Amino acid sequence: MTQNHVTGMEASAVSVLKRAVELDQGARFQESLVCYQEGIQLLMDVLKAVKDDPKKVHYRGKIKGYMERAEQIKVHVNQLKEDGKYHEQIKISEDATGYSYGMLFKPYISSALSEVWVEDPYIRHIHQLYNFLRFCEMLLKADCQVKTIHLLTSQDEVDSGQQTTALAEVKQSLQTQGVSLDLQYSSTIHDREIRFDNGWIIKIGRGLDYFKKSKGRFSVGYCDYDLRQCHETTVDIFHTKHTKKLGDVM
């Protein structure tokens, strides 16, 4: 392994661990835990590659410290989850970037995840339908085994045909991936909520529709939603040991 490669890994580890500390200080514990784990792994890779003994001692000390903090966070989060008191809030500021569905939901996705409930009244217009499709694609790529996605939304009173056709196509496409889409409509739905059967509940003020329109089809952020600007919104994350079905809360 070249020195440039090692230096690159070092820089990556520093960046990820710096983010972990920031999230930790902001009481965004589940997110910080994911970053600590990724950063520790990067530091361990660096430790294997360096030849200098003083550097090895330095990195072992850093790894030990970060592992201890990660374990403390894990115990704290597990206790809050056990007591049903876990609550985390993320404030997305106007024009902020870095909040693709993958980045936002990753800390709450686990290998145990197999069923998802989406309650959002605004999966109606073209860009909202694409948002839902992107969310489904994110789940398919994630480290989980999702088998069922439930969607509760409202019906488009102006052009229900477009909405019906699009969601039917999404459903058929998901079936080819071994995932079933359970679709229900409600005329009284207002709240926006996403629930995972591993206990996580994510409430986004704007639902899935928090991205701004791209400035153009060839503008940065048109394809990569980590680079797409966002509307201001708040994300509240809770955890419960008992995940209710949509029908239980209507």
trRosetta pair geometry for C-beta under 8 A, 3 or more apart (Angstrom, degrees):
i j d omega theta_ij theta_ji phi_ij phi_ji
1 5 4.9 -115 -176 81 89 137
1 6 6.1 101 132 -53 115 90
1 49 4.9 -62 77 -137 148 118
2 5 4.6 104 59 0 78 101
2 6 7.2 -143 100 -2 45 85
3 6 5.6 -53 -150 37 37 112
3 7 6.2 40 151 -21 68 105
4 7 5.6 -53 -146 37 31 113
4 8 6.3 36 152 -23 63 105
5 8 5.6 -54 -152 33 30 114
5 9 6.6 29 151 -17 64 104
5 49 7.5 -125 103 -160 102 156
6 9 5.7 -54 -151 36 33 110
6 10 6.4 39 149 -23 65 104
6 46 6.2 104 -159 -136 82 78
6 49 4.8 -166 -103 121 108 135
6 50 6.5 122 -159 -73 141 73
7 10 5.5 -50 -150 32 33 117
7 11 6.5 33 152 -19 64 104
8 11 5.8 -53 -149 35 31 111
8 12 6.4 32 152 -19 64 106
9 12 5.6 -53 -148 36 33 113
9 13 6.3 35 153 -21 66 105
9 42 5.8 -175 -176 -172 86 91
9 45 5.7 -116 -166 101 144 114
9 46 5.0 -179 114 -77 119 90
9 49 7.1 102 48 27 151 151
10 13 5.8 -57 -150 35 28 111
10 14 6.4 28 153 -19 64 106
10 46 5.5 98 -78 -118 72 142
11 14 5.8 -53 -147 35 31 112
11 15 6.4 31 154 -20 64 107
12 15 5.8 -57 -150 36 30 112
12 16 6.3 23 157 -14 66 109
12 42 5.5 -135 103 -151 102 148
13 16 6.0 -58 -145 40 29 106
13 17 6.0 19 161 -11 66 114
13 39 5.3 104 -158 -157 68 74
13 42 3.7 -170 -86 111 91 121
13 43 4.8 119 -154 -63 146 72
13 46 6.1 -70 -17 -20 153 136
14 17 6.1 -62 -141 44 24 105
14 18 6.0 31 157 -25 63 109
15 18 5.8 -54 -147 32 25 113
15 19 6.7 24 153 -16 60 106
16 19 5.7 -57 -156 36 32 112
16 20 6.5 38 145 -25 65 104
16 35 5.5 -171 176 -165 81 85
16 38 5.2 -110 -177 102 146 107
16 39 4.0 -172 103 -79 108 91
16 42 6.3 120 37 12 141 147
17 20 5.1 -44 -146 30 39 119
17 21 6.5 41 154 -19 66 99
17 35 7.1 155 -99 149 30 97
17 36 7.1 66 -121 -114 72 52
17 39 3.7 130 -65 -164 82 155
17 40 8.0 107 -89 -50 108 54
17 43 7.6 45 -51 -44 137 121
17 66 6.4 -66 -133 -112 121 142
18 21 5.9 -51 -152 34 32 110
18 22 6.6 33 149 -19 63 106
19 22 5.6 -53 -148 36 34 114
19 23 6.3 32 155 -16 67 106
19 35 5.1 -128 98 -149 99 150
20 23 5.9 -58 -148 39 28 108
20 24 6.1 34 151 -24 64 109
20 32 5.0 99 -162 -160 65 74
20 35 3.5 -166 -80 107 86 113
20 36 4.5 125 -156 -62 145 66
20 39 5.6 -98 -15 0 141 142
20 66 7.7 56 103 -148 153 112
21 24 5.4 -52 -145 36 31 117
21 25 6.3 30 156 -17 65 106
21 32 7.6 107 -64 -144 12 115
22 25 6.0 -57 -149 38 27 108
22 26 6.3 16 154 -9 62 113
22 32 8.0 -167 71 -103 50 103
23 26 5.7 -64 -146 46 31 107
23 28 4.3 -81 -167 74 86 107
23 29 7.7 160 140 -80 95 18
23 31 4.7 -120 -164 99 146 105
23 32 3.6 -173 99 -74 109 87
23 35 6.1 125 27 20 140 142
24 27 7.9 35 174 -71 30 24
24 28 7.6 -80 -60 58 21 66
24 29 7.0 61 -120 -107 58 59
24 32 4.1 127 -63 -154 70 157
24 36 7.7 68 -61 -54 122 117
24 69 7.2 0 -130 164 156 125
24 73 6.9 -91 -120 -87 102 135
27 88 7.0 -167 128 -125 83 83
28 31 4.5 -14 142 41 107 119
28 32 5.8 126 91 -27 73 95
28 88 5.6 95 -126 -165 61 123
28 90 6.7 65 -113 -83 129 90
29 32 5.5 -58 -140 38 31 111
29 33 6.2 37 159 -27 66 103
29 73 5.2 -177 -162 -162 100 105
29 76 6.5 -111 -151 94 155 118
29 77 5.2 -173 123 -75 130 108
29 88 6.8 -133 29 -91 78 129
30 33 5.8 -49 -151 27 30 115
30 34 7.0 31 152 -17 60 101
30 77 6.1 119 -77 -130 76 144
30 88 6.4 -114 17 -21 107 163
30 107 4.6 117 133 155 98 126
30 108 6.7 42 148 -74 147 75
30 237 7.2 -105 33 125 141 151
31 34 5.9 -54 -158 32 35 111
31 35 6.6 28 150 -13 67 107
31 88 7.8 161 -5 169 101 154
31 107 4.7 -88 -90 -64 58 159
32 35 5.6 -58 -150 41 36 110
32 36 6.1 41 151 -24 70 103
32 73 6.3 -127 93 -139 110 160
33 36 5.7 -49 -145 33 31 113
33 37 6.4 31 155 -19 63 106
33 70 6.0 110 -139 -149 71 82
33 73 5.0 -163 -82 115 98 132
33 74 6.2 113 -133 -72 133 75
33 77 6.7 -54 -40 -14 149 153
33 107 7.4 109 59 -149 91 110
34 37 5.9 -57 -152 35 29 111
34 38 6.5 24 153 -15 64 107
34 106 6.7 118 -166 121 165 103
34 107 4.7 -122 -20 -108 142 87
35 38 5.7 -55 -145 39 33 109
35 39 6.0 31 157 -18 67 110
36 39 5.8 -60 -144 41 27 109
36 40 6.1 30 157 -23 65 108
36 66 5.7 -178 -158 177 96 99
36 69 6.6 -141 -130 94 146 100
36 70 4.1 -179 127 -89 142 108
36 73 7.1 141 12 32 154 146
37 40 5.9 -51 -144 33 27 112
37 41 6.6 28 155 -18 60 105
37 70 6.3 124 -63 -147 69 145
38 41 5.9 -57 -155 34 31 112
38 42 6.6 31 150 -18 64 106
39 42 5.6 -54 -150 35 35 113
39 43 6.4 34 152 -18 67 104
39 66 6.6 -110 100 -173 113 155
40 43 5.7 -55 -149 37 32 111
40 44 6.4 35 151 -22 65 104
40 63 6.0 99 -147 -142 85 81
40 66 5.3 -170 -84 109 98 126
40 67 6.0 99 -128 -73 143 79
40 70 6.8 -56 -35 -25 143 154
41 44 5.6 -51 -149 33 32 114
41 45 6.6 36 150 -20 63 102
42 45 5.6 -52 -154 32 34 113
42 46 6.6 35 148 -19 65 103
43 46 5.4 -50 -149 35 37 114
43 47 6.3 44 149 -25 67 102
43 59 5.8 178 -180 -164 99 101
43 62 6.1 -131 -156 103 150 116
43 63 5.2 -174 114 -83 131 94
43 66 7.3 120 20 37 155 149
44 47 5.4 -46 -147 31 34 117
44 48 6.7 38 152 -20 62 101
44 63 6.4 93 -71 -120 76 139
45 48 5.9 -52 -155 31 32 112
45 49 6.6 22 151 -15 63 112
46 49 5.8 -68 -152 40 33 108
46 50 6.2 28 159 -24 72 106
46 59 6.2 -151 100 -130 107 148
47 50 6.4 -51 -137 28 27 105
47 56 6.3 90 -152 -135 82 72
47 59 4.5 -172 -88 119 94 141
47 60 6.8 100 -128 -65 135 67
47 63 6.9 -23 -47 -38 145 143
50 55 4.7 -108 165 108 149 130
50 56 5.9 -170 92 -69 115 75
50 59 6.9 145 28 -8 144 147
52 55 4.0 67 84 12 107 115
52 56 6.8 -176 93 -17 54 83
53 56 5.4 -51 -148 30 35 115
53 57 6.6 35 155 -18 66 100
54 57 5.7 -52 -152 34 35 112
54 58 6.4 39 149 -22 66 105
55 58 5.4 -52 -149 35 35 116
55 59 6.3 30 156 -16 68 106
56 59 6.0 -57 -146 39 29 106
56 60 6.3 32 154 -22 64 106
57 60 5.8 -54 -147 34 29 112
57 61 6.5 30 154 -19 62 106
58 61 6.0 -61 -158 34 28 111
58 62 6.6 24 150 -16 65 107
59 62 5.5 -52 -146 37 37 112
59 63 6.1 39 155 -21 69 105
60 63 5.8 -54 -145 37 29 112
60 64 6.3 34 154 -22 63 107
61 64 5.7 -54 -148 34 29 113
61 65 6.5 27 155 -17 63 107
62 65 5.9 -59 -152 36 30 110
62 66 6.3 21 157 -12 67 109
63 66 6.0 -60 -145 41 29 105
63 67 6.0 29 157 -21 66 110
64 67 5.9 -57 -144 36 26 111
64 68 6.4 27 156 -20 62 106
65 68 5.9 -56 -151 33 29 111
65 69 6.6 23 154 -14 64 106
66 69 5.7 -55 -148 39 34 109
66 70 6.1 38 153 -22 67 106
67 70 5.6 -52 -145 37 31 113
67 71 6.3 32 154 -20 64 105
68 71 5.8 -55 -150 35 29 111
68 72 6.5 33 151 -21 63 104
69 72 5.5 -51 -150 33 35 114
69 73 6.5 35 152 -19 66 103
70 73 5.7 -53 -150 36 32 111
70 74 6.3 35 151 -23 65 105
71 74 5.5 -50 -146 34 33 114
71 75 6.5 34 155 -18 64 103
72 75 5.9 -56 -151 36 30 109
72 76 6.3 29 152 -19 65 109
73 76 5.5 -57 -147 39 32 113
73 77 6.0 29 157 -18 68 108
74 77 6.0 -54 -143 38 27 108
74 78 6.2 27 157 -18 62 110
75 78 5.9 -57 -146 38 27 111
75 79 6.3 28 155 -21 63 107
76 79 5.9 -58 -152 34 28 110
76 80 6.5 25 153 -16 64 106
77 80 5.7 -56 -149 38 32 110
77 81 6.2 32 153 -19 66 107
77 86 6.7 51 -158 -112 69 125
78 81 5.6 -54 -146 38 31 113
78 82 6.2 34 153 -23 65 106
79 82 5.6 -52 -146 35 31 113
79 83 6.3 19 157 -8 65 109
80 83 5.9 -63 -145 45 29 103
80 85 4.9 -100 -156 77 76 86
80 86 4.1 104 130 -76 111 78
80 239 7.4 92 115 50 91 125
81 84 7.5 33 -178 -74 31 31
81 86 5.0 9 -77 -28 61 135
81 199 6.9 64 -159 138 116 147
81 239 4.6 -46 -119 112 89 143
81 241 7.4 111 162 -62 84 84
82 241 7.8 47 -126 -59 38 126
84 239 7.6 -143 -131 93 43 74
84 240 6.2 36 -131 -119 91 67
84 241 6.9 -77 -81 0 92 95
86 237 7.6 -50 138 120 100 85
86 238 6.2 130 92 -158 81 48
86 239 4.0 16 62 29 136 108
87 236 6.9 -20 -161 -169 91 94
87 237 7.1 148 -155 80 41 58
87 238 5.6 -6 -99 -99 71 76
88 236 7.5 151 80 -159 48 47
88 237 4.3 -13 60 59 96 109
89 234 6.4 -15 -167 -173 102 102
89 235 6.9 152 -158 82 51 56
89 236 5.4 -15 -104 -104 81 68
89 237 7.4 -164 -75 19 34 76
90 104 7.7 -173 84 -139 162 91
90 234 7.3 154 82 -162 51 53
90 235 4.2 -7 59 59 100 109
90 237 7.3 47 -5 -14 100 109
91 234 5.5 -21 -108 -109 67 78
91 235 7.8 -155 -71 25 25 74
92 96 5.3 -144 -171 55 75 139
92 99 5.6 19 -119 -76 128 168
92 210 6.6 65 83 166 156 139
92 230 5.1 -58 162 118 127 147
92 231 7.8 63 110 86 117 47
92 232 6.4 175 99 -144 74 39
92 233 5.1 6 56 57 113 74
92 234 7.3 -160 22 -81 76 27
92 235 6.7 64 -19 -14 104 104
93 96 4.6 105 60 -44 75 118
93 230 7.9 99 74 78 41 107
93 232 5.8 -15 -160 -110 32 89
94 230 7.6 -143 -140 93 26 70
94 231 6.7 -16 -118 -159 68 39
94 232 4.2 -33 -61 -49 75 102
95 212 7.4 0 -101 -13 54 150
95 229 4.7 -29 -145 -156 55 118
95 230 7.1 162 -116 53 2 57
96 99 6.4 55 113 -12 107 124
96 229 7.1 121 59 -151 28 63
96 230 5.0 -29 65 44 80 112
97 221 7.2 -99 -121 -104 122 122
97 226 6.7 69 166 153 92 51
97 227 5.6 7 -163 -145 134 32
97 228 6.6 151 -126 66 89 29
97 229 5.9 -53 -72 -91 87 49
97 230 7.0 168 -86 -7 37 92
98 103 6.1 -124 165 141 64 170
98 226 5.7 22 -117 -169 39 79
99 103 5.9 -125 -131 81 27 122
99 104 5.4 49 -168 -62 76 109
99 210 7.4 -55 115 104 133 125
99 225 8.0 -74 87 145 53 92
99 226 7.6 141 29 -129 25 51
99 230 5.4 7 52 -55 132 148
100 103 4.9 92 53 10 77 100
100 104 6.9 -154 89 -4 37 91
100 138 7.9 174 147 -99 96 131
100 224 7.5 -70 -74 172 138 63
100 225 3.9 115 -110 96 96 99
100 226 4.4 -52 -20 -66 120 65
100 228 7.4 97 -83 31 80 104
101 104 5.8 -61 -140 42 30 108
101 105 5.7 -1 174 6 69 118
101 134 6.0 151 5 129 141 99
101 135 5.3 -158 -135 -104 158 64
101 138 4.4 -115 107 -49 121 165
101 208 7.6 5 -91 -142 117 97
101 225 7.0 26 2 96 76 147
102 105 6.9 -69 -131 48 16 89
102 106 5.8 38 168 -54 58 107
102 138 5.2 -149 -71 -138 73 112
102 141 7.5 -32 -103 84 116 125
102 142 7.5 -174 -127 -80 80 96
102 226 7.6 -47 58 -65 109 102
103 106 6.2 -35 -137 1 20 119
103 226 6.1 103 -25 -108 135 96
104 202 7.9 107 147 -164 104 149
104 235 6.9 -145 -159 -115 116 166
105 108 5.8 -78 -168 50 61 102
105 109 5.9 60 141 -35 91 109
105 138 6.6 95 52 138 134 137
105 142 7.6 -64 108 -91 111 149
105 194 7.9 -59 -108 113 121 150
105 202 6.9 -81 -108 -35 86 169
106 109 5.9 -62 -143 27 32 111
106 142 7.2 -163 -112 -126 66 112
108 196 6.3 163 144 10 105 150
108 198 7.6 165 169 76 73 119
108 200 4.0 141 -169 -167 119 171
108 202 6.6 173 52 -54 169 119
108 237 6.8 -145 -74 -146 139 128
109 113 5.6 -67 -152 4 67 157
109 139 7.7 -167 -120 -122 135 66
109 142 4.7 -54 159 173 158 141
109 143 6.5 125 123 58 109 74
109 144 5.2 -101 -179 -36 100 129
109 196 7.2 -150 -100 -121 58 156
109 198 7.9 122 -140 30 31 145
110 113 5.5 127 58 -21 61 96
110 143 7.5 -32 -152 102 25 96
110 144 6.5 79 84 -94 29 101
110 198 5.2 138 43 -137 113 168
111 143 6.0 -51 -75 145 75 89
111 144 6.0 -166 -118 -109 27 54
111 145 6.9 38 -171 -7 63 96
112 144 7.6 -44 56 -133 31 94
112 197 7.8 -125 133 99 87 86
112 198 4.8 113 90 -102 107 112
113 116 7.3 35 179 -63 108 93
113 142 7.8 -15 71 110 140 128
113 144 3.9 -26 67 -148 107 138
113 145 7.2 152 82 43 61 56
113 146 6.2 -20 128 -72 94 81
113 196 5.3 -42 -125 -170 112 116
113 197 6.5 134 -140 53 57 80
113 198 4.9 -63 -78 -21 77 120
114 144 7.2 -153 -69 168 44 100
114 145 5.4 -12 -100 91 85 84
114 146 6.0 159 -151 -115 32 35
114 147 5.1 3 -178 12 91 99
114 148 7.2 41 142 26 75 82
114 197 6.0 -47 54 58 72 135
115 146 7.1 142 -73 -144 21 73
115 147 6.7 -33 -74 57 71 82
115 148 4.7 0 -120 65 86 100
115 149 7.8 -178 -157 -80 51 35
115 150 7.5 30 180 -10 92 101
115 196 7.7 135 84 -162 55 48
115 197 4.1 54 58 -24 94 136
116 139 6.5 -92 -16 -115 157 151
116 146 6.0 -10 -11 -136 113 124
116 148 7.3 -178 31 99 62 59
116 149 4.9 -10 67 -117 103 73
116 150 6.9 -165 98 27 53 71
116 194 7.0 -9 -173 -172 99 91
116 195 7.1 160 -158 84 52 53
116 196 5.8 -18 -107 -105 78 62
116 197 7.3 -104 -67 -11 41 86
117 150 4.5 -12 -115 64 69 115
117 152 7.5 9 -175 2 90 105
117 193 7.7 1 110 110 100 92
117 194 7.0 165 87 -155 60 44
117 195 4.3 2 53 54 106 101
117 243 7.8 163 7 171 125 110
117 245 6.8 172 -87 -146 144 47
117 246 5.2 179 -159 -49 127 96
118 123 7.8 68 130 -47 125 146
118 132 7.3 130 137 -133 162 100
118 135 7.2 98 -99 123 148 151
118 149 6.8 12 -1 -179 111 95
118 150 6.7 176 27 89 65 59
118 151 4.9 -11 69 -109 107 68
118 152 7.1 -179 94 29 57 65
118 153 7.9 -4 116 -54 97 96
118 194 5.4 -2 -109 -110 67 84
118 208 7.7 7 -159 -38 125 126
119 152 4.7 -5 -115 63 73 110
119 153 7.9 174 -157 -71 38 54
119 189 6.7 -148 -175 -155 92 125
119 191 6.4 17 123 97 124 86
119 192 6.5 178 100 -143 77 32
119 193 4.6 10 54 54 114 84
119 194 7.4 -159 27 -72 69 41
119 195 7.9 34 -2 -2 104 98
119 246 6.0 159 -77 -121 110 112
120 123 5.4 85 94 -33 108 100
120 132 7.7 -169 66 -88 140 107
120 151 7.7 -47 38 -156 92 85
120 152 7.7 128 25 79 47 64
120 153 5.7 -13 81 -100 66 94
120 192 5.0 42 -109 -131 73 91
120 193 7.9 -162 -61 34 68 41
120 194 7.9 7 -45 -64 108 86
120 207 4.1 111 -137 -151 112 132
120 208 5.8 -3 -128 4 167 98
120 209 7.8 142 -178 -7 129 96
121 153 5.9 134 -133 -156 24 63
121 154 4.3 24 -158 -6 82 113
121 186 7.8 -83 -105 74 86 95
121 189 4.6 175 -84 105 97 102
121 190 6.2 -1 -34 -109 144 25
121 192 7.2 -93 11 -76 79 84
121 207 7.5 -135 37 -63 64 155
122 125 7.6 -16 -177 15 87 91
122 128 5.4 -114 144 -135 81 151
122 153 7.3 -121 27 -152 13 107
122 154 7.4 3 -67 38 40 104
122 192 8.0 -29 25 -91 95 120
122 207 5.8 154 49 57 103 155
122 209 5.5 -53 106 -6 128 145
123 128 5.2 -163 -128 144 37 108
123 129 6.3 96 180 -89 75 55
123 131 7.5 -128 -117 71 81 101
123 132 4.9 52 -138 -52 120 140
123 151 6.5 -61 53 -174 165 125
123 153 4.2 -84 41 -111 105 158
123 163 7.7 114 120 -150 69 109
123 167 7.6 84 134 -84 115 118
123 208 7.3 42 -85 43 93 129
124 128 5.7 24 41 71 51 143
124 129 7.4 -88 98 -51 8 91
124 153 7.0 -175 -55 157 79 127
124 154 6.8 -30 -62 81 124 81
124 155 7.5 108 -111 179 110 20
124 156 4.1 139 -163 -73 111 101
124 163 5.3 -34 -146 -98 59 134
125 128 4.8 85 56 13 73 108
125 129 7.0 -138 97 -9 32 91
125 156 7.3 130 -62 -105 55 132
126 129 5.8 -58 -147 34 28 111
126 130 6.5 26 155 -16 64 105
126 162 7.3 -55 -70 158 81 131
126 166 7.7 -175 -117 -85 58 158
127 130 5.6 -51 -148 38 35 114
127 131 6.5 46 148 -27 63 100
127 209 7.5 92 113 -128 99 99
127 213 7.4 -68 -114 -97 161 86
128 131 5.3 -43 -150 28 36 118
128 132 6.8 37 151 -18 63 99
128 208 7.2 112 -153 84 74 106
128 209 5.4 -26 -108 -83 93 119
129 132 5.8 -49 -153 33 34 110
129 133 6.6 36 147 -18 63 104
129 163 6.8 -159 -78 -125 126 64
129 166 4.5 0 -168 140 151 150
129 167 7.1 -113 -135 -60 109 74
129 170 7.6 -145 -175 -42 92 134
130 133 5.4 -52 -148 37 37 114
130 134 6.3 40 152 -21 67 102
131 134 5.7 -54 -150 35 31 111
131 135 6.5 35 150 -21 64 103
131 208 4.5 143 145 134 124 115
131 209 5.9 -145 -6 -84 174 63
131 211 7.2 -178 -103 23 115 118
132 135 5.5 -50 -151 32 35 115
132 136 6.6 35 150 -18 65 102
132 151 7.0 46 -156 -119 136 140
132 167 8.0 -8 96 -104 149 87
132 170 7.0 -5 111 -128 110 165
132 208 6.2 116 -75 83 61 166
133 136 5.6 -53 -151 36 34 111
133 137 6.3 35 150 -20 66 104
133 170 5.6 -128 -94 -111 90 116
134 137 5.5 -52 -146 36 34 113
134 138 6.4 42 151 -25 64 101
134 225 7.0 82 -178 -25 151 154
135 138 5.6 -49 -153 29 31 116
135 139 6.8 31 150 -18 62 102
135 208 5.8 -68 -51 -127 137 138
136 139 5.7 -53 -155 33 35 112
136 140 6.5 36 149 -21 66 105
136 149 6.3 -57 -112 -51 98 175
136 170 6.7 135 12 -170 164 112
136 174 6.2 -80 -177 -90 139 117
136 179 7.6 163 -166 108 106 152
136 181 7.9 -22 -114 -90 140 118
137 140 5.5 -53 -150 34 36 114
137 141 6.4 25 155 -12 67 108
138 141 6.1 -64 -150 42 29 104
138 142 6.2 39 152 -38 65 108
139 142 5.5 -49 -143 20 32 119
139 144 6.9 -58 -166 66 75 123
139 146 4.8 -1 163 6 118 159
139 149 7.1 141 65 -81 167 125
139 179 7.9 111 107 -124 121 159
140 146 7.2 -90 -79 53 49 119
140 177 5.8 -36 -124 177 128 154
140 179 7.1 -105 -89 -19 96 148
142 146 7.8 58 60 -14 110 116
146 149 6.6 36 168 -59 125 90
146 179 5.9 24 114 -117 92 122
147 178 6.9 -58 -125 140 73 88
147 179 6.1 -159 -154 -118 27 64
147 180 6.9 15 154 19 68 88
148 179 7.0 -180 -78 -164 23 72
148 180 5.1 -15 -110 64 75 94
148 181 7.9 161 -158 -87 57 24
148 182 6.4 22 -173 -10 103 110
149 174 7.0 -95 28 -156 123 158
149 179 6.3 34 -5 167 102 116
149 180 7.4 -175 30 90 65 48
149 181 5.3 -19 70 -111 97 70
149 182 7.2 -173 91 25 45 73
150 181 8.0 150 -96 -164 25 51
150 182 4.5 -22 -110 69 73 111
150 184 7.4 1 -174 10 91 107
150 245 7.5 91 -11 -157 176 82
150 246 5.7 -156 137 -8 137 128
151 167 7.5 -140 83 -145 151 124
151 181 6.5 0 4 -172 112 97
151 182 7.1 166 23 83 63 57
151 183 5.3 -8 65 -112 102 67
151 184 7.1 174 91 32 55 65
152 184 4.9 -16 -106 75 76 102
152 185 7.6 160 -157 -99 59 16
152 186 5.9 21 180 -3 101 118
152 189 6.2 173 140 -101 102 150
152 246 4.8 165 -31 -166 140 152
152 250 7.8 -143 -154 -79 156 120
153 183 8.0 -37 26 -157 98 84
153 184 7.9 138 24 84 56 55
153 185 6.4 -37 78 -114 62 64
153 186 7.5 170 94 31 15 80
153 189 6.9 -138 -150 76 22 157
154 185 6.4 79 -140 -161 26 84
154 186 6.2 -66 -89 74 67 61
154 187 6.4 91 -136 -112 97 35
154 189 5.5 -152 -57 54 92 109
155 160 5.3 12 175 -118 101 116
155 163 6.8 160 -152 90 60 151
155 185 4.7 28 -48 -155 97 141
155 187 7.3 -32 26 -83 97 76
156 159 5.4 -30 130 67 131 58
156 160 4.9 176 71 -87 81 55
156 162 7.0 -38 71 61 156 93
156 163 4.4 154 9 -24 123 141
157 160 7.0 16 -102 -51 17 101
159 162 4.5 19 139 14 113 115
159 163 6.9 130 107 -13 74 90
160 163 5.5 -59 -152 43 44 113
160 164 5.7 45 152 -24 76 108
161 164 5.8 -55 -142 38 28 110
161 165 6.1 27 160 -18 64 110
162 165 6.0 -57 -145 38 26 110
162 166 6.2 23 158 -18 63 111
163 166 6.0 -59 -146 37 26 109
163 167 6.3 16 162 -10 64 111
164 167 6.3 -62 -145 42 25 103
164 168 6.2 27 156 -22 63 110
165 168 5.8 -58 -148 35 27 113
165 169 6.5 27 154 -19 63 106
166 169 5.8 -58 -155 34 31 111
166 170 6.5 32 149 -19 66 103
167 170 5.3 -45 -145 35 39 115
167 171 6.2 44 152 -23 66 102
167 181 7.6 -157 179 136 86 145
167 183 5.8 104 159 -117 132 151
168 171 5.6 -51 -149 34 31 115
168 172 6.4 30 153 -17 64 105
169 172 5.8 -53 -146 37 32 109
169 173 6.2 32 155 -19 65 108
170 173 5.8 -59 -147 39 28 111
170 174 6.2 29 156 -20 65 107
170 181 6.4 79 116 -60 93 172
171 174 5.9 -56 -148 35 27 110
171 175 6.6 35 152 -27 61 103
171 180 7.9 17 -158 -165 85 51
171 181 4.2 -122 -113 56 79 128
171 183 6.6 -72 -76 -26 130 126
172 175 5.6 -49 -155 25 33 117
172 176 7.3 35 150 -20 61 98
173 176 6.0 -51 -162 26 37 111
173 177 7.3 23 145 -6 63 106
174 177 5.6 -65 -159 43 43 107
174 179 4.3 -77 176 83 99 100
174 180 7.0 140 118 -107 116 10
174 181 5.1 99 54 -34 151 108
175 178 7.6 60 -173 -66 34 14
175 179 7.1 -110 -79 66 28 52
175 180 6.7 45 -96 -98 77 57
175 181 7.8 -86 -48 7 79 90
184 246 7.0 174 50 103 141 145
186 189 4.0 97 85 -31 120 105
186 250 6.8 -142 -108 -135 146 125
191 203 7.7 -44 179 -138 100 112
192 203 6.6 120 93 -156 74 70
192 204 5.9 -66 120 67 125 71
192 205 7.3 85 56 177 130 10
192 206 7.3 -35 50 112 170 15
192 207 3.7 -123 -140 -81 145 86
192 208 7.9 -154 -165 -10 126 62
193 201 6.5 -17 -168 -170 105 96
193 202 7.4 146 -161 79 56 48
193 203 5.2 -23 -106 -99 76 82
194 201 7.4 155 83 -159 51 48
194 202 4.6 -16 64 63 102 97
194 203 7.7 -175 24 -77 68 37
194 204 7.4 23 2 1 110 102
195 200 7.4 168 -152 93 49 54
195 201 5.1 -11 -105 -108 80 77
195 202 7.8 -172 -76 24 36 67
195 243 5.6 144 166 -155 121 104
195 244 7.4 -76 -158 58 171 64
196 199 6.9 -21 87 44 88 33
196 200 4.5 18 42 56 117 92
196 201 7.7 -144 24 -70 71 39
196 202 7.9 47 -13 -4 99 101
196 243 7.3 -100 94 -114 38 145
197 243 5.1 -152 -123 62 53 164
198 243 8.0 60 36 -48 19 142
199 239 5.0 38 139 -163 106 84
199 240 5.6 -160 -160 68 81 46
199 241 6.0 -9 -119 -99 123 31
199 243 6.1 -123 -95 -55 39 103
200 237 6.7 -24 -163 -164 97 97
200 238 7.6 143 -159 81 49 48
200 239 5.7 -30 -98 -102 54 79
201 237 7.1 149 80 -158 56 48
201 238 4.4 -15 62 64 109 95
201 239 7.0 -176 16 -85 83 27
201 240 6.4 32 -18 6 122 104
201 243 7.9 174 -66 -119 94 84
202 235 6.5 -14 -168 -169 93 101
202 236 7.6 155 -156 82 44 49
202 237 5.5 -10 -104 -104 72 78
203 235 7.1 154 81 -158 51 50
203 236 4.5 -11 60 60 104 97
203 237 7.8 -166 24 -73 70 34
203 238 7.5 29 -3 2 106 104
204 207 5.6 134 84 -98 104 10
204 208 7.1 102 68 -63 146 35
204 210 6.3 -98 168 -37 128 134
204 233 6.1 37 -179 146 85 134
204 234 7.7 172 -150 89 47 43
204 235 5.1 -13 -102 -105 75 82
205 210 7.8 88 67 -93 79 119
205 233 4.2 -163 56 -160 110 91
205 234 4.8 72 -30 45 125 74
205 235 7.5 -101 -3 -67 80 44
206 209 5.4 -110 153 80 98 72
206 210 4.2 125 76 -83 130 84
206 231 6.0 94 -61 80 168 126
206 233 4.4 -88 0 -101 108 144
207 210 7.4 178 73 -37 46 87
210 230 5.3 13 141 -158 94 101
210 231 5.2 -127 -162 49 63 93
210 233 4.8 -85 -126 12 126 149
211 225 6.4 -64 -104 -146 144 106
211 228 5.0 9 -151 131 115 133
211 229 7.5 113 -161 83 66 46
211 230 5.9 -59 -106 -108 46 65
211 231 7.4 -39 14 -1 1 85
212 228 6.8 -176 51 167 74 89
212 229 4.5 -20 37 91 129 94
212 230 6.4 -169 -12 -116 90 10
212 231 6.0 135 -65 -49 82 74
214 217 7.1 100 100 -85 133 31
214 219 5.2 167 173 65 100 116
214 221 5.6 177 -117 101 97 93
214 222 4.3 79 -151 -96 164 74
214 228 6.6 -71 -82 -125 87 99
215 219 4.3 131 64 -98 91 173
215 221 7.8 69 12 61 87 119
216 219 4.1 110 52 -26 82 108
216 222 7.1 -62 93 -70 49 131
217 222 5.7 102 -158 -146 34 154
218 222 6.8 -43 -80 3 10 156
219 222 5.3 114 62 -39 68 107
220 224 7.7 -32 -173 51 68 106
220 227 5.3 -84 157 150 91 139
221 224 6.5 -78 -114 71 33 73
221 225 7.3 67 -163 -115 70 32
221 227 4.1 -129 -86 113 74 88
221 228 4.0 132 -173 -88 102 54
221 229 6.5 18 -163 -9 163 69
222 228 7.7 121 -67 -91 17 100
224 227 4.7 51 95 18 103 109
224 228 7.3 -173 100 -28 52 85
225 228 4.6 -34 -141 12 56 125
230 233 7.1 -95 160 19 113 102
240 243 6.5 143 84 -74 104 53
244 248 4.3 -121 -174 77 106 134
244 249 5.5 97 121 -40 139 107
245 248 4.9 101 59 -6 73 104
245 249 7.9 -172 89 1 44 86
246 249 6.5 -77 -159 42 36 96
246 250 6.5 44 153 -40 73 106
247 250 5.9 -45 -142 13 36 117
